[in-house]
Amino acid sequence: MKTTLEIQNLKCGGCANTISTKLSELEFVDNVEINNNDNTVTFSYENEETLNIVKSLLAKLGYPEVGDKNALSTKAKSFVSCAIGRMNK
């Protein structure tokens, strides 16, 4: 299956690099594409359990789905993820 999620706190290529790297490490997740212009991440996945794992990981990294809670602590996590993504480019 393939889906596109609109996420919060996606700012730049560093963010995209972190998200792409982390999601690509997951088993049963393929074809990860990040679009900074419309704040989306698109990927193929095997089942609903995998989709829930992806959503949980995105939130943990600081990129919750639009409509989900986006507390200051979550925004701070996204800045850290962004910085790591920039260093690993």
C-alpha positions as CSV (number, residue, x, y, z in Angstrom):
1,M,0.0,0.0,0.0
2,K,1.1,3.6,-0.5
3,T,0.1,6.7,1.5
4,T,1.0,10.3,1.9
5,L,0.9,12.0,5.3
6,E,0.9,15.7,5.8
7,I,3.3,16.4,8.7
8,Q,4.1,19.4,11.0
9,N,7.5,21.0,11.6
10,L,9.1,20.1,8.2
11,K,11.4,23.0,7.4
12,C,14.2,22.0,5.2
13,G,16.4,19.4,3.5
14,G,18.0,18.5,6.9
15,C,14.5,17.5,8.2
16,A,13.8,15.6,5.0
17,N,17.1,13.8,5.2
18,T,16.5,12.6,8.8
19,I,12.9,11.5,8.0
20,S,14.0,9.6,4.9
21,T,16.9,7.9,6.7
22,K,14.9,6.8,9.7
23,L,11.9,5.6,7.7
24,S,14.1,3.7,5.2
25,E,15.5,1.8,8.2
26,L,12.1,0.3,9.0
27,E,11.3,-3.1,7.7
28,F,8.3,-3.1,5.3
29,V,8.7,0.6,4.4
30,D,9.9,1.5,0.9
31,N,9.9,4.3,-1.6
32,V,10.1,7.1,0.9
33,E,9.7,10.6,-0.7
34,I,9.7,13.9,1.2
35,N,8.1,17.1,-0.2
36,N,9.2,20.2,1.7
37,N,6.9,22.4,-0.4
38,D,3.7,20.8,0.8
39,N,5.0,19.2,4.1
40,T,4.3,15.6,3.1
41,V,6.0,12.3,3.3
42,T,4.9,9.5,0.9
43,F,5.9,5.9,1.3
44,S,4.9,2.3,0.6
45,Y,4.1,0.1,3.5
46,E,2.9,-3.5,4.2
47,N,0.0,-3.2,6.7
48,E,-1.8,-1.0,9.2
49,E,0.7,-2.0,12.0
50,T,3.5,-0.6,9.8
51,L,1.6,2.6,9.2
52,N,1.1,3.1,12.9
53,I,4.8,2.5,13.5
54,V,5.7,5.1,10.9
55,K,3.3,7.7,12.4
56,S,4.7,7.0,15.9
57,L,8.3,7.4,14.7
58,L,7.5,10.6,12.9
59,A,6.0,12.0,16.1
60,K,9.0,10.8,18.1
61,L,11.3,12.6,15.7
62,G,9.3,15.8,16.0
63,Y,7.2,15.6,12.9
64,P,3.6,14.6,14.0
65,E,0.8,14.3,11.5
66,V,-1.2,17.5,10.8
67,G,-4.0,17.5,13.4
68,D,-2.0,15.7,16.0
69,K,-0.6,17.4,19.1
70,N,2.4,19.6,18.4
71,A,3.7,20.7,21.8
72,L,6.8,22.9,22.3
73,S,8.8,19.7,23.2
74,T,7.8,18.2,19.9
75,K,8.9,21.2,18.0
76,A,12.2,21.1,19.8
77,K,12.7,17.5,18.8
78,S,12.2,18.5,15.2
79,F,15.0,21.1,15.5
80,V,17.3,18.4,16.8
81,S,16.3,16.0,14.0
82,C,16.8,18.8,11.5
83,A,20.3,19.5,12.8
84,I,21.3,15.8,12.7
85,G,19.9,15.6,9.1
86,R,22.0,18.5,8.0
87,M,25.2,17.0,9.5
88,N,24.6,13.7,7.9
89,K,23.9,15.1,4.4
